[in-house]
Amino acid sequence: PKDMSWSSLLLVSSHSYATAHRTLLCRFGTAMNKALDYIHNDTNRSSVLKITESFLGVPQSTAKAMLTRDMPYIPTTVFATSQQIEPAFTFLYKHHAAKQDYSFSSYHMNVC
């Protein structure tokens, strides 16, 4: 939803892994973005519905209800900005899911 101002998907790796595998991580992020574009494209809705139904092993009506409910929460990109990630770090810290309130600028590494 528009009022959800933080990143709902956070993919991380160690700095050493990212340094050693920049191309791989860039390709992974690019592939994930293509998948997210496909999911969000209304012309692909029936295909996404069939994939959801098959992958989860649920009836079509359940898959459709899940997609209708969850589509606003599925991100449109895996390449987030500091404005999206900083609140996620703060949320994790406040709820004791992170040892500190991490800073995007301290940990960010552009792989593409």
N, CA, C and O atoms as a GROMACS GRO file, in nm:
protein
  448
    1PRO      N    1   0.082  -0.120   0.000
    1PRO     CA    2   0.000   0.000   0.000
    1PRO      C    3   0.086   0.126   0.000
    1PRO      O    4   0.203   0.122   0.038
    2LYS      N    5   0.029   0.236  -0.042
    2LYS     CA    6   0.104   0.361  -0.051
    2LYS      C    7   0.158   0.406   0.083
    2LYS      O    8   0.263   0.470   0.090
    3ASP      N    9   0.087   0.374   0.192
    3ASP     CA   10   0.134   0.418   0.323
    3ASP      C   11   0.243   0.328   0.380
    3ASP      O   12   0.296   0.358   0.488
    4MET      N   13   0.278   0.221   0.312
    4MET     CA   14   0.387   0.134   0.356
    4MET      C   15   0.516   0.192   0.300
    4MET      O   16   0.548   0.171   0.183
    5SER      N   17   0.589   0.264   0.383
    5SER     CA   18   0.704   0.341   0.335
    5SER      C   19   0.837   0.269   0.355
    5SER      O   20   0.942   0.327   0.327
    6TRP      N   21   0.835   0.146   0.402
    6TRP     CA   22   0.960   0.074   0.423
    6TRP      C   23   0.967  -0.046   0.330
    6TRP      O   24   0.867  -0.089   0.273
    7SER      N   25   1.086  -0.097   0.317
    7SER     CA   26   1.109  -0.211   0.230
    7SER      C   27   1.049  -0.337   0.292
    7SER      O   28   1.074  -0.365   0.410
    8SER      N   29   0.971  -0.412   0.216
    8SER     CA   30   0.912  -0.535   0.268
    8SER      C   31   0.995  -0.657   0.229
    8SER      O   32   0.964  -0.770   0.268
    9LEU      N   33   1.100  -0.635   0.154
    9LEU     CA   34   1.188  -0.744   0.111
    9LEU      C   35   1.330  -0.693   0.125
    9LEU      O   36   1.368  -0.594   0.062
   10LEU      N   37   1.408  -0.759   0.207
   10LEU     CA   38   1.544  -0.716   0.230
   10LEU      C   39   1.636  -0.835   0.209
   10LEU      O   40   1.634  -0.931   0.286
   11LEU      N   41   1.716  -0.828   0.104
   11LEU     CA   42   1.812  -0.933   0.073
   11LEU      C   43   1.951  -0.882   0.107
   11LEU      O   44   1.992  -0.776   0.061
   12VAL      N   45   2.023  -0.957   0.188
   12VAL     CA   46   2.154  -0.912   0.232
   12VAL      C   47   2.258  -1.022   0.214
   12VAL      O   48   2.225  -1.140   0.204
   13SER      N   49   2.382  -0.981   0.210
   13SER     CA   50   2.494  -1.075   0.209
   13SER      C   51   2.610  -1.010   0.284
   13SER      O   52   2.603  -0.893   0.319
   14SER      N   53   2.713  -1.086   0.307
   14SER     CA   54   2.830  -1.028   0.370
   14SER      C   55   2.902  -0.940   0.268
   14SER      O   56   2.885  -0.958   0.147
   15HIS      N   57   2.980  -0.845   0.317
   15HIS     CA   58   3.055  -0.757   0.229
   15HIS      C   59   3.154  -0.837   0.145
   15HIS      O   60   3.172  -0.808   0.026
   16SER      N   61   3.218  -0.935   0.204
   16SER     CA   62   3.316  -1.015   0.129
   16SER      C   63   3.250  -1.094   0.017
   16SER      O   64   3.305  -1.106  -0.092
   17TYR      N   65   3.131  -1.150   0.044
   17TYR     CA   66   3.060  -1.224  -0.061
   17TYR      C   67   3.018  -1.129  -0.173
   17TYR      O   68   3.034  -1.161  -0.291
   18ALA      N   69   2.964  -1.013  -0.137
   18ALA     CA   70   2.920  -0.916  -0.237
   18ALA      C   71   3.036  -0.868  -0.323
   18ALA      O   72   3.022  -0.852  -0.444
   19THR      N   73   3.151  -0.845  -0.260
   19THR     CA   74   3.269  -0.802  -0.335
   19THR      C   75   3.313  -0.910  -0.434
   19THR      O   76   3.348  -0.880  -0.548
   20ALA      N   77   3.311  -1.034  -0.389
   20ALA     CA   78   3.357  -1.145  -0.473
   20ALA      C   79   3.256  -1.186  -0.578
   20ALA      O   80   3.292  -1.250  -0.677
   21HIS      N   81   3.130  -1.151  -0.560
   21HIS     CA   82   3.023  -1.200  -0.650
   21HIS      C   83   2.932  -1.087  -0.699
   21HIS      O   84   2.811  -1.106  -0.710
   22ARG      N   85   2.989  -0.973  -0.729
   22ARG     CA   86   2.909  -0.858  -0.774
   22ARG      C   87   2.822  -0.892  -0.894
   22ARG      O   88   2.702  -0.863  -0.895
   23THR      N   89   2.881  -0.953  -0.994
   23THR     CA   90   2.806  -0.984  -1.117
   23THR      C   91   2.691  -1.078  -1.087
   23THR      O   92   2.580  -1.057  -1.136
   24LEU      N   93   2.716  -1.180  -1.007
   24LEU     CA   94   2.610  -1.275  -0.972
   24LEU      C   95   2.497  -1.205  -0.897
   24LEU      O   96   2.380  -1.228  -0.927
   25LEU      N   97   2.531  -1.122  -0.801
   25LEU     CA   98   2.427  -1.051  -0.725
   25LEU      C   99   2.350  -0.953  -0.812
   25LEU      O  100   2.229  -0.936  -0.795
   26CYS      N  101   2.419  -0.888  -0.904
   26CYS     CA  102   2.350  -0.797  -0.997
   26CYS      C  103   2.254  -0.876  -1.085
   26CYS      O  104   2.140  -0.834  -1.106
   27ARG      N  105   2.300  -0.989  -1.136
   27ARG     CA  106   2.213  -1.073  -1.222
   27ARG      C  107   2.093  -1.124  -1.142
   27ARG      O  108   1.981  -1.129  -1.193
   28PHE      N  109   2.117  -1.163  -1.016
   28PHE     CA  110   2.008  -1.211  -0.930
   28PHE      C  111   1.905  -1.100  -0.910
   28PHE      O  112   1.785  -1.123  -0.926
   29GLY      N  113   1.952  -0.980  -0.874
   29GLY     CA  114   1.861  -0.868  -0.853
   29GLY      C  115   1.783  -0.832  -0.978
   29GLY      O  116   1.664  -0.803  -0.971
   30THR      N  117   1.851  -0.834  -1.091
   30THR     CA  118   1.785  -0.805  -1.219
   30THR      C  119   1.679  -0.910  -1.251
   30THR      O  120   1.570  -0.876  -1.296
   31ALA      N  121   1.711  -1.037  -1.227
   31ALA     CA  122   1.614  -1.145  -1.251
   31ALA      C  123   1.494  -1.132  -1.157
   31ALA      O  124   1.380  -1.151  -1.198
   32MET      N  125   1.521  -1.100  -1.031
   32MET     CA  126   1.411  -1.081  -0.936
   32MET      C  127   1.320  -0.966  -0.979
   32MET      O  128   1.198  -0.976  -0.969
   33ASN      N  129   1.380  -0.857  -1.028
   33ASN     CA  130   1.299  -0.744  -1.074
   33ASN      C  131   1.214  -0.782  -1.195
   33ASN      O  132   1.099  -0.739  -1.206
   34LYS      N  133   1.269  -0.864  -1.285
   34LYS     CA  134   1.190  -0.910  -1.400
   34LYS      C  135   1.072  -0.996  -1.352
   34LYS      O  136   0.962  -0.986  -1.406
   35ALA      N  137   1.097  -1.079  -1.253
   35ALA     CA  138   0.989  -1.162  -1.198
   35ALA      C  139   0.882  -1.075  -1.132
   35ALA      O  140   0.763  -1.099  -1.149
   36LEU      N  141   0.925  -0.974  -1.057
   36LEU     CA  142   0.830  -0.884  -0.993
   36LEU      C  143   0.751  -0.804  -1.096
   36LEU      O  144   0.631  -0.781  -1.078
   37ASP      N  145   0.817  -0.762  -1.204
   37ASP     CA  146   0.746  -0.694  -1.313
   37ASP      C  147   0.639  -0.785  -1.371
   37ASP      O  148   0.527  -0.741  -1.397
   38TYR      N  149   0.674  -0.911  -1.391
   38TYR     CA  150   0.580  -1.009  -1.446
   38TYR      C  151   0.460  -1.025  -1.353
   38TYR      O  152   0.345  -1.025  -1.397
   39ILE      N  153   0.488  -1.040  -1.224
   39ILE     CA  154   0.382  -1.060  -1.125
   39ILE      C  155   0.287  -0.940  -1.123
   39ILE      O  156   0.165  -0.958  -1.112
   40HIS      N  157   0.340  -0.820  -1.132
   40HIS     CA  158   0.258  -0.699  -1.122
   40HIS      C  159   0.190  -0.659  -1.253
   40HIS      O  160   0.106  -0.569  -1.253
   41ASN      N  161   0.223  -0.724  -1.362
   41ASN     CA  162   0.161  -0.692  -1.490
   41ASN      C  163   0.025  -0.761  -1.498
   41ASN      O  164   0.017  -0.884  -1.497
   42ASP      N  165  -0.081  -0.683  -1.506
   42ASP     CA  166  -0.217  -0.738  -1.505
   42ASP      C  167  -0.242  -0.838  -1.618
   42ASP      O  168  -0.326  -0.927  -1.602
   43THR      N  169  -0.174  -0.825  -1.730
   43THR     CA  170  -0.195  -0.920  -1.839
   43THR      C  171  -0.143  -1.060  -1.805
   43THR      O  172  -0.178  -1.157  -1.872
   44ASN      N  173  -0.062  -1.071  -1.701
   44ASN     CA  174  -0.009  -1.202  -1.660
   44ASN      C  175  -0.086  -1.261  -1.542
   44ASN      O  176  -0.046  -1.364  -1.488
   45ARG      N  177  -0.195  -1.197  -1.502
   45ARG     CA  178  -0.266  -1.239  -1.380
   45ARG      C  179  -0.308  -1.385  -1.383
   45ARG      O  180  -0.293  -1.454  -1.282
   46SER      N  181  -0.360  -1.435  -1.494
   46SER     CA  182  -0.405  -1.575  -1.497
   46SER      C  183  -0.286  -1.670  -1.486
   46SER      O  184  -0.297  -1.775  -1.422
   47SER      N  185  -0.175  -1.635  -1.546
   47SER     CA  186  -0.055  -1.718  -1.534
   47SER      C  187  -0.001  -1.717  -1.391
   47SER      O  188   0.035  -1.822  -1.338
   48VAL      N  189   0.003  -1.601  -1.330
   48VAL     CA  190   0.050  -1.589  -1.191
   48VAL      C  191  -0.043  -1.668  -1.099
   48VAL      O  192   0.002  -1.732  -1.005
   49LEU      N  193  -0.173  -1.662  -1.126
   49LEU     CA  194  -0.270  -1.738  -1.048
   49LEU      C  195  -0.244  -1.888  -1.059
   49LEU      O  196  -0.244  -1.959  -0.958
   50LYS      N  197  -0.221  -1.937  -1.181
   50LYS     CA  198  -0.194  -2.080  -1.202
   50LYS      C  199  -0.064  -2.122  -1.133
   50LYS      O  200  -0.059  -2.229  -1.071
   51ILE      N  201   0.038  -2.041  -1.142
   51ILE     CA  202   0.166  -2.072  -1.077
   51ILE      C  203   0.148  -2.075  -0.926
   51ILE      O  204   0.198  -2.166  -0.860
   52THR      N  205   0.076  -1.978  -0.870
   52THR     CA  206   0.052  -1.972  -0.726
   52THR      C  207  -0.025  -2.096  -0.680
   52THR      O  208   0.010  -2.159  -0.580
   53GLU      N  209  -0.128  -2.129  -0.753
   53GLU     CA  210  -0.211  -2.246  -0.721
   53GLU      C  211  -0.127  -2.374  -0.723
   53GLU      O  212  -0.135  -2.455  -0.631
   54SER      N  213  -0.048  -2.391  -0.826
   54SER     CA  214   0.034  -2.511  -0.841
   54SER      C  215   0.146  -2.518  -0.737
   54SER      O  216   0.166  -2.621  -0.673
   55PHE      N  217   0.218  -2.407  -0.721
   55PHE     CA  218   0.333  -2.405  -0.630
   55PHE      C  219   0.291  -2.429  -0.485
   55PHE      O  220   0.357  -2.502  -0.412
   56LEU      N  221   0.180  -2.366  -0.444
   56LEU     CA  222   0.134  -2.378  -0.306
   56LEU      C  223   0.044  -2.498  -0.284
   56LEU      O  224   0.018  -2.538  -0.170
   57GLY      N  225  -0.005  -2.557  -0.394
   57GLY     CA  226  -0.094  -2.672  -0.382
   57GLY      C  227  -0.227  -2.638  -0.318
   57GLY      O  228  -0.280  -2.713  -0.236
   58VAL      N  229  -0.280  -2.522  -0.357
   58VAL     CA  230  -0.408  -2.476  -0.301
   58VAL      C  231  -0.511  -2.464  -0.413
   58VAL      O  232  -0.473  -2.452  -0.530
   59PRO      N  233  -0.640  -2.467  -0.380
   59PRO     CA  234  -0.742  -2.448  -0.482
   59PRO      C  235  -0.730  -2.310  -0.546
   59PRO      O  236  -0.676  -2.217  -0.486
   60GLN      N  237  -0.781  -2.298  -0.667
   60GLN     CA  238  -0.774  -2.172  -0.740
   60GLN      C  239  -0.837  -2.058  -0.661
   60GLN      O  240  -0.785  -1.947  -0.660
   61SER      N  241  -0.949  -2.086  -0.595
   61SER     CA  242  -1.016  -1.980  -0.519
   61SER      C  243  -0.927  -1.927  -0.405
   61SER      O  244  -0.928  -1.808  -0.376
   62THR      N  245  -0.852  -2.016  -0.343
   62THR     CA  246  -0.761  -1.975  -0.236
   62THR      C  247  -0.645  -1.895  -0.292
   62THR      O  248  -0.606  -1.793  -0.236
   63ALA      N  249  -0.589  -1.942  -0.404
   63ALA     CA  250  -0.478  -1.870  -0.468
   63ALA      C  251  -0.522  -1.731  -0.509
   63ALA      O  252  -0.449  -1.634  -0.490
   64LYS      N  253  -0.642  -1.720  -0.565
   64LYS     CA  254  -0.693  -1.590  -0.608
   64LYS      C  255  -0.713  -1.497  -0.488
   64LYS      O  256  -0.679  -1.379  -0.495
   65ALA      N  257  -0.768  -1.549  -0.380
   65ALA     CA  258  -0.789  -1.468  -0.260
   65ALA      C  259  -0.655  -1.421  -0.203
   65ALA      O  260  -0.642  -1.306  -0.159
   66MET      N  261  -0.556  -1.510  -0.203
   66MET     CA  262  -0.425  -1.473  -0.151
   66MET      C  263  -0.361  -1.364  -0.236
   66MET      O  264  -0.306  -1.267  -0.183
   67LEU      N  265  -0.368  -1.378  -0.368
   67LEU     CA  266  -0.309  -1.278  -0.456
   67LEU      C  267  -0.380  -1.143  -0.442
   67LEU      O  268  -0.316  -1.038  -0.439
   68THR      N  269  -0.511  -1.147  -0.433
   68THR     CA  270  -0.588  -1.024  -0.417
   68THR      C  271  -0.549  -0.953  -0.287
   68THR      O  272  -0.532  -0.831  -0.284
   69ARG      N  273  -0.535  -1.031  -0.181
   69ARG     CA  274  -0.500  -0.976  -0.051
   69ARG      C  275  -0.355  -0.927  -0.046
   69ARG      O  276  -0.328  -0.820   0.008
   70ASP      N  277  -0.263  -1.005  -0.103
   70ASP     CA  278  -0.120  -0.980  -0.084
   70ASP      C  279  -0.053  -0.896  -0.192
   70ASP      O  280   0.058  -0.846  -0.169
   71MET      N  281  -0.114  -0.878  -0.307
   71MET     CA  282  -0.048  -0.806  -0.416
   71MET      C  283   0.003  -0.668  -0.376
   71MET      O  284   0.113  -0.631  -0.418
   72PRO      N  285  -0.071  -0.590  -0.298
   72PRO     CA  286  -0.018  -0.458  -0.260
   72PRO      C  287   0.110  -0.466  -0.177
   72PRO      O  288   0.185  -0.368  -0.169
   73TYR      N  289   0.137  -0.580  -0.115
   73TYR     CA  290   0.254  -0.594  -0.030
   73TYR      C  291   0.374  -0.654  -0.103
   73TYR      O  292   0.485  -0.655  -0.050
   74ILE      N  293   0.353  -0.703  -0.222
   74ILE     CA  294   0.463  -0.759  -0.300
   74ILE      C  295   0.541  -0.643  -0.360
   74ILE      O  296   0.484  -0.562  -0.433
   75PRO      N  297   0.672  -0.635  -0.330
   75PRO     CA  298   0.749  -0.520  -0.379
   75PRO      C  299   0.757  -0.516  -0.530
   75PRO      O  300   0.734  -0.617  -0.597
   76THR      N  301   0.790  -0.401  -0.583
   76THR     CA  302   0.805  -0.386  -0.728
   76THR      C  303   0.952  -0.390  -0.769
   76THR      O  304   0.983  -0.398  -0.888
   77THR      N  305   1.042  -0.385  -0.672
   77THR     CA  306   1.185  -0.392  -0.702
   77THR      C  307   1.261  -0.444  -0.581
   77THR      O  308   1.216  -0.428  -0.467
   78VAL      N  309   1.375  -0.507  -0.606
   78VAL     CA  310   1.462  -0.548  -0.496
   78VAL      C  311   1.572  -0.446  -0.472
   78VAL      O  312   1.648  -0.458  -0.376
   79PHE      N  313   1.581  -0.346  -0.559
   79PHE     CA  314   1.681  -0.241  -0.543
   79PHE      C  315   1.615  -0.124  -0.469
   79PHE      O  316   1.556  -0.036  -0.530
   80ALA      N  317   1.626  -0.126  -0.338
   80ALA     CA  318   1.559  -0.027  -0.254
   80ALA      C  319   1.651   0.091  -0.224
   80ALA      O  320   1.773   0.082  -0.237
   81THR      N  321   1.589   0.200  -0.185
   81THR     CA  322   1.661   0.321  -0.149
   81THR      C  323   1.680   0.327   0.002
   81THR      O  324   1.619   0.250   0.076
   82SER      N  325   1.762   0.418   0.047
   82SER     CA  326   1.783   0.434   0.191
   82SER      C  327   1.652   0.475   0.260
   82SER      O  328   1.629   0.437   0.374
   83GLN      N  329   1.567   0.552   0.190
   83GLN     CA  330   1.439   0.594   0.248
   83GLN      C  331   1.347   0.476   0.273
   83GLN      O  332   1.258   0.484   0.359
   84GLN      N  333   1.366   0.366   0.200
   84GLN     CA  334   1.285   0.247   0.221
   84GLN      C  335   1.348   0.153   0.323
   84GLN      O  336   1.277   0.086   0.398
   85ILE      N  337   1.481   0.148   0.326
   85ILE     CA  338   1.549   0.052   0.412
   85ILE      C  339   1.569   0.103   0.554
   85ILE      O  340   1.557   0.025   0.648
   86GLU      N  341   1.599   0.230   0.571
   86GLU     CA  342   1.623   0.283   0.706
   86GLU      C  343   1.506   0.252   0.801
   86GLU      O  344   1.531   0.205   0.912
   87PRO      N  345   1.380   0.276   0.762
   87PRO     CA  346   1.269   0.243   0.853
   87PRO      C  347   1.260   0.093   0.882
   87PRO      O  348   1.218   0.053   0.991
   88ALA      N  349   1.298   0.009   0.786
   88ALA     CA  350   1.296  -0.136   0.810
   88ALA      C  351   1.400  -0.173   0.915
   88ALA      O  352   1.372  -0.253   1.005
   89PHE      N  353   1.520  -0.116   0.906
   89PHE     CA  354   1.623  -0.140   1.007
   89PHE      C  355   1.574  -0.095   1.145
   89PHE      O  356   1.591  -0.166   1.243
   90THR      N  357   1.513   0.022   1.151
   90THR     CA  358   1.463   0.075   1.277
   90THR      C  359   1.355  -0.014   1.335
   90THR      O  360   1.354  -0.042   1.455
   91PHE      N  361   1.264  -0.059   1.250
   91PHE     CA  362   1.157  -0.150   1.294
   91PHE      C  363   1.216  -0.278   1.352
   91PHE      O  364   1.174  -0.322   1.459
   92LEU      N  365   1.312  -0.338   1.283
   92LEU     CA  366   1.375  -0.462   1.331
   92LEU      C  367   1.444  -0.440   1.466
   92LEU      O  368   1.434  -0.524   1.555
   93TYR      N  369   1.512  -0.329   1.479
   93TYR     CA  370   1.582  -0.298   1.604
   93TYR      C  371   1.482  -0.278   1.719
   93TYR      O  372   1.500  -0.334   1.827
   94LYS      N  373   1.379  -0.200   1.695
   94LYS     CA  374   1.281  -0.171   1.799
   94LYS      C  375   1.209  -0.297   1.847
   94LYS      O  376   1.164  -0.304   1.962
   95HIS      N  377   1.199  -0.397   1.759
   95HIS     CA  378   1.131  -0.521   1.794
   95HIS      C  379   1.229  -0.633   1.827
   95HIS      O  380   1.196  -0.752   1.823
   96HIS      N  381   1.351  -0.593   1.859
   96HIS     CA  382   1.456  -0.685   1.906
   96HIS      C  383   1.491  -0.794   1.805
   96HIS      O  384   1.532  -0.904   1.844
   97ALA      N  385   1.475  -0.764   1.677
   97ALA     CA  386   1.512  -0.859   1.572
   97ALA      C  387   1.648  -0.824   1.511
   97ALA      O  388   1.697  -0.895   1.423
   98ALA      N  389   1.707  -0.716   1.557
   98ALA     CA  390   1.841  -0.675   1.512
   98ALA      C  391   1.916  -0.621   1.634
   98ALA      O  392   1.856  -0.560   1.723
   99LYS      N  393   2.046  -0.644   1.636
   99LYS     CA  394   2.127  -0.603   1.751
   99LYS      C  395   2.148  -0.453   1.758
   99LYS      O  396   2.177  -0.399   1.865
  100GLN      N  397   2.133  -0.385   1.646
  100GLN     CA  398   2.149  -0.239   1.644
  100GLN      C  399   2.062  -0.181   1.534
  100GLN      O  400   2.012  -0.252   1.448
  101ASP      N  401   2.045  -0.050   1.539
  101ASP     CA  402   1.968   0.020   1.436
  101ASP      C  403   2.066   0.052   1.323
  101ASP      O  404   2.128   0.159   1.321
  102TYR      N  405   2.079  -0.039   1.230
  102TYR     CA  406   2.178  -0.028   1.124
  102TYR      C  407   2.152   0.094   1.035
  102TYR      O  408   2.038   0.140   1.024
  103SER      N  409   2.255   0.143   0.975
  103SER     CA  410   2.247   0.256   0.884
  103SER      C  411   2.270   0.208   0.742
  103SER      O  412   2.366   0.136   0.714
  104PHE      N  413   2.182   0.246   0.653
  104PHE     CA  414   2.194   0.208   0.512
  104PHE      C  415   2.330   0.252   0.456
  104PHE      O  416   2.396   0.177   0.384
  105SER      N  417   2.369   0.373   0.488
  105SER     CA  418   2.495   0.426   0.434
  105SER      C  419   2.616   0.349   0.486
  105SER      O  420   2.719   0.344   0.418
  106SER      N  421   2.605   0.289   0.603
  106SER     CA  422   2.718   0.213   0.659
  106SER      C  423   2.732   0.075   0.595
  106SER      O  424   2.841   0.019   0.594
  107TYR      N  425   2.623   0.021   0.542
  107TYR     CA  426   2.625  -0.117   0.493
  107TYR      C  427   2.595  -0.132   0.345
  107TYR      O  428   2.613  -0.241   0.290
  108HIS      N  429   2.550  -0.027   0.280
  108HIS     CA  430   2.510  -0.037   0.140
  108HIS      C  431   2.629  -0.061   0.048
  108HIS      O  432   2.737  -0.006   0.068
  109MET      N  433   2.607  -0.145  -0.052
  109MET     CA  434   2.708  -0.169  -0.155
  109MET      C  435   2.635  -0.187  -0.288
  109MET      O  436   2.554  -0.278  -0.302
  110ASN      N  437   2.662  -0.102  -0.382
  110ASN     CA  438   2.598  -0.110  -0.513
  110ASN      C  439   2.667  -0.220  -0.595
  110ASN      O  440   2.786  -0.210  -0.625
  111VAL      N  441   2.592  -0.324  -0.632
  111VAL     CA  442   2.651  -0.435  -0.707
  111VAL      C  443   2.626  -0.425  -0.858
  111VAL      O  444   2.684  -0.500  -0.936
  112CYS      N  445   2.541  -0.334  -0.898
  112CYS     CA  446   2.513  -0.319  -1.042
  112CYS      C  447   2.565  -0.186  -1.094
  112CYS      O  448   2.551  -0.156  -1.212
   0.00000   0.00000   0.00000
